[in-house]
Amino acid sequence: MTAHRDGDDLLSAGLGRDALLNPIAPAMSDAAHPTAAELRRRTLYANWRGIADLYGTVTAIPNMPGREFHAYAQLPGAKQPHRVLAQIPDAFDATKRCLIVTASSGSRGVYGAIGSVSYYGLPRGCAVVHTDKGTGTGFFDVAVGEGVQADGTRAARGADLEFDPGTLAVAGETRVAIKHAHSSDNPEADWGRHVLQAARFGLHALNDAFPAQAPFTAANTRIIAFGLSNGGGAVLRAGELDAEGLLDGVVAAAPNIGVSGSQHLFELSIEAALYQPCALLALPDAPIFLPEAAHQAVASARCASLRAAGWIEGDTPAAQAESGLAKLRANGWRDQSLHLAGLQTGFDLWRAVAALYAQSYARATPDAPVCGYTFAQRDAMGPPRLATAAERALWWSDASGIAPTAGVGLVDGLATAVADPSWSGLICLHALLDGDDAIAQQVRASIAATRASAQTRVPTVIVHGDHDSIIPVEFSSRPYLAAARTNAAQIALWEVANAQHFDAFVALPKLVGMRPLLPQAYAAMDALIAHLDGGAMPSDRKIAP
């Protein structure tokens, strides 16, 4: 347990909104050996800036003194633990016992929901308990045999580390092991169980925090699961698996969730990585996030690769782009979802997602990379190299959990010096979807294990933007809603016009007209709580601009 008061609170470690807006991150007293308190402050800074709309929605961040309870939790049979964190404010309302359980978005660490869920729950007198759901930023440097301890500081193998892949260094080693990619656990299949285990930990932490008022149980404490993106998918899975009745309700914002018959995110990411760079030429109103010359070169090269493979038609880049766009539309992509495709293409997000998830689904170790993808410290597009102690020290605080991040880059072992260097790696990933070899079969089995049942046991509200280009609503929330309705679930879907995936992107100049999603998720939380207090179950909504 750690106390956070007197300039070091639960929500921002005393930084406040002004310091979070500063593009310069909080400094470390010793770059190679930062303290646990410095690392915590810096990870709060990074996670706020990665998720929240600090320039609009978040107008103030209240000071929230309180205590934090950290632990490793481990599911039966899992090789690696997941982190759990209970934040209990001094202003916890013991007369209205409230616990919100959440999972980090994306592949982020245990503080990944600080700017979304903690920002909602702590000022309302609720405790908030987090899980990193088996992902996170406990990167392990294979070359030096060093990982991350519970307080964020680094230590050699043999210490109580968040993640140790068990891989030994070889001559010239530069590889970095990432927990989401290399845990060998396929953590996504257990995200719902991670959330339920975190809820139990939250009750345990409340018992420790308030022994005179114990016991805290599901019977006397309202427990609501609330998550964003991958965290949204995790809380939906928890609502399906909650046979013991821990949860009272679920709110999922832009959830990564797939049911039988819907396209899976891994399938979508490969399709998007292959086709969207070309199709963008046929979307003249779509914002582009690369310099024009680079955009044209990348798009034309990908169109040529697709045409040579016989996957699109046309004899010019323009005709080929129209053919690629038609194929995406025929496969279910809406124009609203494709409008921001340049965002993912500009940041090479689809390839990063597909490469990391392929390792996870294959249960790969760092020394047996799938399709040649590894991770290492890099200078821009330079060759892999050893990380310095100062660089390693900031992986836990600064990284998002998926490379490229915090100096750790994606290394494409199949790339060649051609106009379209990423083509070979992507074709290898594509072959995993229908290949007969053992790795492809393992990947598909792992994907099947992540499919949702849509048999939610508790009142549920999903909030999703209609311009979400990362987790498109047509492949996630809409089919989940339809499946849940056939199972007679208490469920509602709120679709928000002109809202995309992460509120932090709303401030980008090229996203003018986009609106933040989290305010509607907070409204959904309020509506669900009103229902639990005796009001009507929220109904489906189409929320206009």
C-alpha positions in Angstrom: 0.0 0.0 0.0 1.2 3.5 -0.8 -0.3 6.8 0.3 -0.8 9.6 -2.2 -1.4 13.0 -0.6 0.2 16.4 -0.2 1.0 17.1 -3.8 1.0 13.5 -5.0 -2.6 12.5 -5.5 -4.3 9.5 -7.2 -5.4 11.1 -10.4 -2.3 13.0 -11.6 0.4 12.7 -8.9 0.0 16.4 -8.3 0.6 17.4 -11.9 -2.8 18.8 -12.6 -4.1 19.7 -16.1 -1.6 22.5 -16.8 1.4 20.2 -16.3 -0.3 17.4 -18.3 -0.6 19.8 -21.2 3.1 20.6 -21.2 4.7 18.6 -24.0 7.8 18.1 -21.9 7.4 15.1 -19.6 8.3 15.3 -15.9 12.1 15.0 -15.4 13.9 12.3 -13.5 16.5 13.1 -10.9 18.8 10.3 -12.2 18.0 9.3 -15.7 19.3 5.8 -15.4 17.8 5.1 -12.0 14.6 7.1 -11.5 12.7 6.6 -8.3 9.4 4.8 -8.1 7.6 8.1 -7.3 9.1 9.7 -10.4 8.1 6.8 -12.6 4.5 6.8 -11.3 4.2 10.5 -12.0 5.6 10.1 -15.5 3.3 7.1 -16.3 0.3 9.1 -15.2 1.4 11.9 -17.5 1.8 9.5 -20.4 -1.5 7.7 -19.9 -3.5 10.9 -19.5 -2.0 12.4 -22.7 -2.5 9.1 -24.6 -6.2 8.8 -23.9 -8.0 12.0 -22.7 -9.1 15.1 -24.5 -7.1 17.5 -22.3 -7.8 20.4 -24.7 -11.5 20.3 -24.5 -13.5 17.8 -22.4 -11.1 17.8 -19.4 -11.2 21.3 -18.2 -10.0 20.5 -14.7 -8.5 17.6 -12.8 -9.5 17.5 -9.1 -7.0 16.7 -6.4 -7.8 13.2 -5.2 -5.8 12.2 -2.1 -6.0 8.5 -1.2 -4.2 5.2 -1.1 -3.1 2.6 -3.7 -2.9 -1.1 -3.3 -0.8 -3.0 -5.9 -0.4 -6.7 -6.4 0.3 -9.3 -9.0 -2.6 -11.7 -9.7 -2.4 -14.9 -11.7 -5.0 -17.1 -13.3 -4.7 -20.8 -12.9 -2.5 -22.2 -15.7 -1.2 -18.8 -16.7 2.6 -18.5 -17.2 2.7 -14.8 -16.4 0.8 -12.6 -13.9 -1.4 -9.6 -14.5 -1.1 -6.4 -12.5 -4.0 -5.2 -10.3 -4.2 -1.8 -8.7 -6.9 -0.5 -6.3 -7.2 3.2 -6.0 -9.2 4.2 -2.8 -9.8 7.9 -2.4 -9.9 9.5 1.1 -13.3 10.7 0.0 -14.6 7.1 -0.5 -18.3 7.2 0.4 -18.8 4.4 2.8 -22.6 5.0 2.9 -22.8 4.3 -0.8 -20.2 1.6 -1.3 -19.1 1.9 -4.9 -16.3 0.0 -6.7 -15.6 0.5 -10.4 -13.5 -2.2 -12.0 -11.7 -1.5 -15.2 -9.0 -2.9 -17.6 -6.5 -0.8 -19.5 -7.2 0.2 -23.0 -5.0 -1.0 -25.9 -2.0 -2.8 -24.6 -1.3 -0.2 -21.9 -0.1 -0.8 -18.4 -2.1 -0.9 -15.2 -2.5 2.9 -15.2 -4.0 2.8 -18.7 -7.5 3.8 -17.6 -6.5 6.7 -15.3 -7.6 9.4 -17.7 -10.9 7.7 -18.5 -12.3 5.5 -15.7 -10.5 7.0 -12.6 -11.4 10.5 -13.8 -15.0 9.4 -13.7 -15.1 7.3 -10.6 -12.7 8.8 -8.0 -14.4 12.2 -7.8 -17.7 10.5 -7.2 -16.5 8.8 -4.1 -16.0 5.4 -5.7 -12.9 3.2 -5.4 -11.5 2.1 -8.8 -9.6 -1.1 -9.3 -7.6 -1.7 -12.4 -6.0 -4.6 -14.3 -3.5 -4.5 -17.1 -5.2 -7.7 -18.3 -1.9 -9.4 -19.1 -0.6 -6.7 -21.4 1.3 -3.6 -20.2 4.7 -2.0 -20.3 6.8 -4.4 -18.2 9.2 -4.8 -21.1 12.1 -7.3 -20.7 15.5 -6.6 -22.2 16.8 -9.9 -23.3 20.4 -8.7 -23.8 20.9 -7.7 -20.2 18.3 -10.0 -18.6 16.4 -7.2 -17.0 12.7 -6.5 -16.4 10.3 -4.4 -14.3 9.4 -4.7 -10.7 6.0 -3.9 -9.1 7.0 -0.3 -8.4 8.1 0.3 -12.0 11.8 0.3 -11.3 14.0 -2.2 -13.2 15.9 -5.2 -11.9 17.7 -8.2 -13.1 16.1 -11.6 -13.6 15.5 -13.3 -10.3 13.8 -10.3 -8.7 10.0 -10.2 -8.4 9.4 -9.1 -12.0 6.1 -8.3 -13.7 7.2 -10.3 -16.8 10.1 -12.6 -17.6 9.9 -14.6 -20.9 12.6 -17.0 -19.8 14.5 -16.3 -23.0 18.3 -16.1 -22.9 20.5 -13.7 -24.7 22.6 -14.8 -27.7 25.5 -13.1 -29.4 24.5 -9.7 -30.8 21.2 -9.8 -28.9 19.1 -6.6 -29.2 15.6 -8.0 -28.8 13.0 -6.6 -26.3 10.3 -8.9 -25.0 6.8 -7.4 -24.7 4.4 -9.0 -22.3 1.3 -8.8 -24.6 3.3 -10.3 -27.4 5.5 -12.8 -25.6 3.7 -14.0 -22.4 2.8 -17.3 -24.2 -0.6 -17.1 -22.5 -2.9 -15.6 -25.2 -4.0 -13.1 -22.5 -6.9 -11.8 -24.6 -8.8 -15.1 -24.1 -8.8 -14.4 -20.4 -9.5 -10.6 -20.3 -12.9 -11.2 -18.7 -11.4 -13.4 -16.0 -8.7 -10.7 -15.3 -11.5 -8.2 -14.7 -13.3 -10.5 -12.3 -10.1 -11.3 -10.5 -9.4 -7.5 -10.2 -12.9 -7.0 -8.8 -12.2 -9.5 -6.0 -8.9 -7.8 -5.3 -10.7 -4.5 -5.1 -13.0 -5.9 -2.3 -9.9 -7.2 -0.5 -8.3 -3.8 -0.7 -11.4 -2.1 0.7 -11.3 -4.5 3.6 -7.7 -3.6 4.3 -8.4 0.1 3.9 -11.5 0.2 6.1 -11.2 -2.8 8.6 -13.8 -1.3 10.9 -16.3 -1.4 8.1 -15.4 -4.8 6.7 -16.4 -7.0 5.1 -16.9 -5.5 1.7 -18.7 -8.0 -0.5 -20.6 -8.0 -3.7 -23.7 -8.1 -1.7 -23.1 -4.8 0.1 -20.9 -3.0 -2.5 -22.1 -1.9 -5.9 -19.6 -3.1 -8.5 -19.7 -1.7 -12.1 -17.3 -2.7 -14.8 -16.3 0.2 -17.1 -13.7 0.0 -19.9 -12.6 1.6 -23.1 -11.4 -0.1 -26.3 -9.6 -3.3 -25.4 -10.7 -2.5 -21.8 -14.3 -2.3 -23.1 -14.0 -5.8 -24.6 -12.6 -7.0 -21.3 -15.5 -5.7 -19.3 -18.1 -7.2 -21.7 -16.4 -10.6 -21.4 -16.5 -10.2 -17.6 -20.2 -9.6 -17.8 -20.6 -12.9 -19.6 -18.5 -14.9 -17.2 -19.8 -13.5 -13.9 -21.5 -16.6 -12.6 -20.9 -15.6 -9.0 -22.7 -12.3 -9.3 -19.9 -9.9 -8.6 -21.0 -7.2 -11.1 -24.1 -5.1 -11.0 -23.6 -3.7 -14.5 -21.2 -3.0 -17.4 -20.4 0.1 -19.6 -18.2 -0.5 -22.5 -16.9 2.3 -24.7 -15.6 1.5 -28.2 -15.1 -2.1 -27.2 -12.8 -4.5 -29.1 -15.3 -7.4 -29.1 -16.0 -10.1 -31.6 -18.8 -12.7 -31.8 -19.1 -15.7 -34.0 -19.6 -14.7 -37.6 -18.1 -11.2 -37.3 -14.7 -10.2 -38.5 -12.1 -10.3 -35.8 -9.7 -7.4 -35.2 -6.7 -9.5 -36.3 -8.4 -10.1 -39.6 -9.4 -6.5 -39.9 -5.9 -5.2 -39.1 -4.3 -7.4 -41.8 -6.9 -6.4 -44.4 -6.5 -2.7 -43.5 -2.7 -2.9 -43.4 -2.8 -4.4 -46.9 -5.5 -2.4 -48.6 -5.9 1.0 -46.9 -2.6 2.6 -48.0 -3.8 2.0 -51.6 -7.5 2.8 -51.1 -6.7 6.2 -49.6 -5.9 7.5 -53.1 -9.6 7.0 -53.8 -10.7 8.9 -50.7 -9.9 12.5 -51.6 -11.7 14.0 -48.5 -9.9 11.7 -46.0 -7.2 13.5 -44.0 -3.7 12.4 -44.7 -1.0 12.2 -42.0 2.0 11.8 -44.2 3.7 14.4 -46.4 2.1 14.4 -49.8 5.1 13.0 -51.7 5.5 10.2 -49.2 1.8 9.4 -49.2 1.7 9.1 -53.0 4.8 6.9 -53.0 3.5 4.6 -50.3 0.0 4.4 -51.9 1.3 3.8 -55.4 3.7 1.1 -54.3 1.0 -0.8 -52.3 -1.4 -0.5 -55.2 1.2 -2.1 -57.5 1.8 -4.9 -55.0 -1.9 -5.7 -54.7 -2.3 -5.6 -58.5 0.7 -7.9 -59.0 -0.8 -10.3 -56.5 -4.1 -10.3 -58.5 -6.1 -8.9 -55.5 -7.2 -5.7 -57.2 -7.8 -4.6 -60.8 -6.8 -1.5 -62.8 -3.8 -0.3 -64.8 -3.2 3.0 -63.0 -2.8 3.8 -59.4 -6.1 5.7 -59.5 -8.0 2.7 -60.9 -6.2 0.3 -58.6 -7.2 2.5 -55.6 -10.8 2.5 -56.7 -10.7 -1.3 -56.9 -9.1 -1.5 -53.4 -11.7 0.8 -51.9 -14.5 -1.3 -53.5 -13.1 -4.4 -52.0 -13.0 -2.9 -48.5 -16.6 -1.7 -48.9 -17.6 -5.1 -50.1 -16.1 -6.6 -47.0 -18.3 -4.5 -44.8 -16.2 -1.3 -44.2 -18.4 1.8 -44.1 -17.2 5.1 -45.5 -17.4 6.7 -42.0 -14.9 4.1 -40.7 -12.6 4.6 -43.7 -12.7 8.4 -43.4 -9.8 8.4 -40.9 -7.9 5.5 -42.4 -5.0 7.9 -43.1 -4.5 8.2 -39.3 -3.7 4.5 -39.0 -1.8 4.4 -42.2 0.3 7.5 -41.3 1.3 6.0 -38.0 1.7 2.4 -39.4 -0.7 1.3 -36.7 -2.3 -1.6 -38.5 1.0 -3.4 -39.1 2.0 -2.7 -35.5 -1.2 -4.3 -34.2 -1.1 -7.3 -36.5 2.6 -8.0 -35.8 2.1 -7.9 -32.0 -1.1 -9.9 -31.9 0.4 -12.5 -34.2 3.0 -13.2 -31.6 0.4 -13.4 -28.8 -1.9 -15.7 -30.7 0.9 -18.0 -31.7 2.1 -18.0 -28.1 5.5 -17.1 -29.5 8.6 -16.5 -27.5 11.0 -13.7 -28.4 13.5 -16.2 -29.9 10.9 -17.7 -32.3 9.3 -14.7 -34.0 6.2 -15.1 -36.2 6.7 -13.8 -39.7 10.0 -12.4 -38.7 8.7 -9.6 -36.5 10.8 -8.7 -33.4 11.1 -5.6 -31.2 14.2 -3.6 -30.3 15.5 -0.1 -29.4 15.8 1.9 -32.6 16.7 5.4 -33.7 13.8 6.3 -36.1 14.1 3.8 -38.9 17.7 2.9 -37.9 18.9 -0.6 -37.2 18.2 -2.4 -33.9 20.6 -1.6 -31.2 21.1 -2.1 -27.5 19.2 0.2 -25.2 21.0 2.4 -22.7 20.1 2.2 -19.0 18.3 5.6 -19.2 16.2 4.4 -22.2 15.3 1.1 -20.5 14.3 3.0 -17.3 11.5 4.9 -19.2 9.9 1.9 -21.0 7.5 1.2 -18.1 6.4 4.9 -17.7 6.4 6.1 -21.3 5.4 3.1 -23.4 1.9 2.2 -24.6 2.5 -1.5 -24.6 2.7 -1.9 -28.4 5.7 -1.0 -30.5 6.8 1.4 -31.8 6.7 3.1 -28.4 9.2 4.8 -26.1 12.1 4.1 -28.5 11.2 0.4 -28.9 10.5 -0.2 -32.6 9.0 -2.9 -34.7 11.7 -4.8 -36.6 10.5 -6.4 -39.8 12.7 -9.4 -40.5 11.2 -10.0 -43.9 11.5 -6.4 -45.2 13.5 -6.0 -48.3 14.9 -3.0 -50.2 12.0 -2.6 -52.6 9.4 0.1 -53.1 6.9 -1.7 -50.8 9.2 -3.1 -48.0 6.5 -4.2 -45.6 4.6 -6.3 -48.2 6.4 -9.6 -47.5 5.7 -9.5 -43.7 2.1 -8.6 -44.3 1.6 -11.5 -46.8 3.1 -13.8 -44.2 0.5 -12.5 -41.6 -2.3 -13.0 -44.1 -1.3 -16.6 -44.6 -1.9 -17.2 -40.9 -5.6 -16.8 -41.5 -6.0 -19.9 -43.7 -2.7 -21.7 -43.6 -2.3 -25.4 -42.6 1.0 -25.2 -40.6 1.1 -25.5 -36.9 1.6 -21.8 -36.2 -1.4 -20.8 -38.4 -3.5 -23.4 -36.6 -2.4 -22.1 -33.2 -3.2 -18.5 -34.3 -6.7 -19.4 -35.4 -7.3 -21.5 -32.2 -6.2 -18.5 -30.1 -8.5 -16.2 -32.0 -11.4 -18.6 -31.5 -10.8 -18.5 -27.7 -11.2 -14.7 -27.7 -14.7 -14.8 -29.2 -17.5 -13.5 -27.0 -20.6 -15.4 -26.2 -22.8 -12.3 -26.0 -24.6 -14.0 -23.1 -24.1 -11.1 -20.7 -25.5 -11.6 -17.2 -25.9 -8.0 -16.1 -27.4 -4.7 -17.5 -25.0 -3.5 -20.1 -24.6 -0.2 -22.1 -22.2 0.1 -25.1 -21.1 3.5 -26.4 -19.4 3.6 -29.8 -18.5 6.3 -32.3 -19.8 6.0 -35.8 -16.5 7.3 -37.2 -14.3 4.8 -35.2 -11.7 3.7 -37.7 -9.7 1.5 -35.3 -12.5 -0.6 -33.8 -15.3 0.0 -36.4 -18.7 -0.3 -34.9 -19.9 -2.5 -37.8 -17.5 -5.2 -36.9 -17.8 -5.0 -33.1 -20.6 -3.4 -31.1 -23.4 -3.9 -33.7 -22.9 -7.6 -34.2 -22.4 -8.0 -30.4 -25.7 -6.2 -29.8 -27.6 -8.4 -32.3 -26.2 -11.5 -30.7 -26.9 -10.4 -27.2 -30.5 -9.5 -28.1 -31.0 -13.1 -29.3 -29.9 -14.1 -25.9 -32.5 -11.9 -24.2 -29.8 -9.7 -22.6 -30.5 -6.3 -20.9 -28.4 -4.3 -23.3 -28.3 -0.9 -25.1 -26.1 0.6 -27.8 -25.4 4.3 -28.0 -23.9 5.3 -31.3 -22.3 8.7 -31.3 -22.1 10.7 -34.5 -18.8 12.1 -35.5 -16.9 10.3 -32.7 -13.8 8.3 -33.4 -11.7 6.0 -31.2 -9.5 7.9 -28.8 -10.4 11.3 -27.4 -6.7 12.4 -27.4 -6.9 12.5 -31.2 -9.7 15.0 -31.2 -7.2 17.8 -30.7 -5.4 17.0 -34.0 -6.0 19.8 -36.5 -6.9 17.4 -39.2 -9.7 15.9 -37.1 -11.8 19.1 -37.0 -15.4 18.1 -36.6 -14.7 15.0 -34.6 -16.2 14.9 -31.1 -15.0 13.2 -27.9 -16.6 9.8 -27.0 -15.9 9.7 -23.2 -18.5 12.3 -22.2 -21.2 10.0 -23.7 -19.6 7.0 -21.9 -19.9 9.0 -18.6 -23.5 9.8 -19.4 -24.1 6.0 -20.0 -22.5 5.3 -16.6 -24.9 7.8 -15.0 -27.9 6.2 -16.8 -26.9 2.7 -15.8 -26.5 3.8 -12.1 -29.9 5.5 -12.3 -31.3 2.2 -13.6 -29.7 0.3 -10.7 -31.3 2.8 -8.4 -34.7 1.8 -9.7 -35.0 3.7 -13.0 -35.6 2.4 -16.4 -33.0 0.4 -18.3 -31.3 2.7 -20.8 -32.4 2.1 -24.4 -30.6 2.3 -27.7 -29.7 5.8 -28.8 -28.4 7.6 -31.9 -26.6 10.6 -30.5 -26.5 13.4 -33.1 -23.7 15.9 -33.5 
